[in-house]
């Protein structure tokens, strides 16, 4: 996540667009993260909000249109692609097709706000013969409401977001220290148990070695007597 944040910070508009596009195409990236990053950068004066917000909308909708077009272009054939089956199982495919037959607009709007379902739902939309313009109206309508709302909240609460991020980094450092201490304790206990086992085995071997030595000495003495 830190590498993703650094990419957005360095490439600003292009970075925001690219991350949102990848997230829309099914890459497991929370859509809210680049939107919040764009809002924070706007609040800090690094980018202009009136450019960053349209870029966010464009990035969100571009991936959705690509998925719809892929389903329209290749139809049922895409279901044989291994990468598609990673996000669209046969069970989910049948469920989405049934949902589109019952409530087309509601399904598109709901899928727009559910990460993990979005890519599968929009790919299935064209396969299920959902009208392109109906899809665009529902998807764009949901995005026009949701994206500016998230952007606006992040913009006006940037200071609180910074404090949360700082607390998260602080918690990560303490967690890392705790993991190192636990690892060191595990290694120490493991080493102590190993030395103890080796010592016990050595003590057990000493009486046996003494008995064997005494037996050999006795046999040697008997041979000398017999001679």
N, C-alpha and C positions, 0 to 999 in steps of 0.2 A: 504493500500500500504506500509506503514512503517513496519508493521508486516511481510509482504512478503519480503521486503528488508532485514530485520533483519535475517529472515530465510536463505536467500541466503548468507548473510555475515557469518553466523555461520557454515553453512554446505558446503560452497564453491562449490566444484564440484557436490556433490550430490544435493545440494540445487538448483543449476542452472539447472541440468538435470530434477529434479522433477517438478520445476515450468514450464519449457518448455513442459514437457510431459503433464501436466495438461492443459496448454493453448492449446496444439494441440488437446486434447480430447474434447474441447468445453467449458472449464471453461473460463469465461470472464477475461482473463489476457492478456494484450498486450505482444506479443511475443518479442517486442524490449526491454522491461524492463529488463528481466534476461540477455539478451545478452549484454546490456549496462552495467549492474552490473558486469558481468564477465569480460568485457573489462576494467572497472575501477579498479577492484581488481587485474587484471593482470598488469596494469600500476603502481599500488602501490606496486607491488612485493609480494602480498599476495598469488596469485596463478600464475602458469606458463601459459603464453599465448598459448604455443604450446600444452598444455593439455586442457585448457579452451575452445579453439575454437572447437576442435573435440567434446568435451562434448556438446557444444551448437548445433552442427550439429546433433549429435546422439539424443539429446533430442527432437529437432524439428521433425526429421524424424520418431522417434519411435512412437509417437502418431499418425502420419499419417498412418503408417503401421497397427497399431492396429485398426484404424477406417476402413481401407480397408478390413482387415481380418474379422471384425465383420460383415460387409455387405456381404462378401463372404460366411461366415459360416452360417448366419441365413437368408440371403436374404430379401425378402419382409416382413418377420415376424417382423423384427426390427422396421418397420414402425408403428407397433401397440404398441410399447413401449412408455409410456408417456414421459420419459426423452428424447427420440429421437425426439418426436414431438415438444419439446421445441426449438430445433434448426432447425428442418426440417419440415416445414409446407407442406401440400399437394400442395399448389401453387408453393412453392420453389422446391419441389421434381420434379414436372412436368417440370419446367423451366430448372433445372439442367440436367434432362434426355435428353431434347431436345438439350441443349448446348453440351452435350457429343456426341450426334449423329452428330452434325455439325462440332465441332472443339474440339476434345478430348484433344490434347496437350495444346492448348490455354486455355481451361477451367481449367485444372489442374494448369497451371502456374499462371493464374490470381487468382484462389482461394487461392493459397499458400500465397499470399500477402494481402489478405483481411480478417481481423479479423471478426468473426461472420458468415462468409460464408465458411471458411475453413473446419470446422468439418462437416457441412452439405454436402459440395461438395465431400469430400473424402469418406464419408459414402455412398453416392449415387453412387460413381464411380464403385464400385464392383457390386452394384445392377443393374446398367446400363450395366453390362458386359464389362467394360473397361478392357483391357488386363493388367495383373499385371505388366509385364515388361515395358509396355508403361507408366503405371502410375508411376512406380519407376523412370524411366528415366526422365520424365517431372518434378516430384516432387523434386527429388534429384538435378536435374540440376538447378531448380529455387532456391533451398536452398543453393547450393554451391556458387551461385552468390550473393544472398541476405544476407545470414548470415555473411560471412567474410567481406562484405562491411560495414554492420552495426557495426560489431565488431571493424573493423579497424578505422572507423570514431570516435567511442566512445573512443578507446584507445588513439588516437592522440589528441583528444580534451577533455581529462579528466578534465583539469583545468577549462575549460569553463563550463563543465557539473556540476562541483562542485559549481561554482558561481551561475549557474541557480538554483540548488537545494537549495542553501542558500537563494536566493531571494524568492523562493517559500515558504520556511519555514517562512521567515520574513513576507511575505504577509499573510500566514495562521495565524500568531500570530495577526497581525493587524486586519484581518477579524474576528477572534475570539473576540477580544476586541470590535470591532464595534457591533457585534451581542449581546454581553453582555450589552453594553450601550443601544442598541435599546430595549432589553428586559426590562432593568431597567426603561427606559422612558415609555414604554408601561404599566408596572405595576403601575408606579407613576400616569400616566394620568387616568388609570382605577380606582385606589383608590380615586383620587380626584373627579372623576365623581360619584362614589358610595356615597361618603360622601355628595356631593352636592345634590344628589337625595334624600338621607335619610333626610337631613336638610329641603329640600323643602316639602317633605311629612309631616314632623313634623309640619312645619308652617301651612300647609293646614289643618291639623287636629285640631289645637288650636281653630280657630273660630267655627268649627263645635262642638267641645267639650263645648265651652262656650255657644253656642246656646242651646245645649241639657240640660246643667245645668240650664240655665235660664228658659227653658220650664218646667223642673221638679220643680224648685222653685215656679213657678207660679201656677202649679197644686196643690202643697202642700198648698199654701196660700189660694187657692179657697176652698179646702176641709175644712180648719180651719174656714173660714168664713161661710161655709154652716152649720157647726155644731153650 
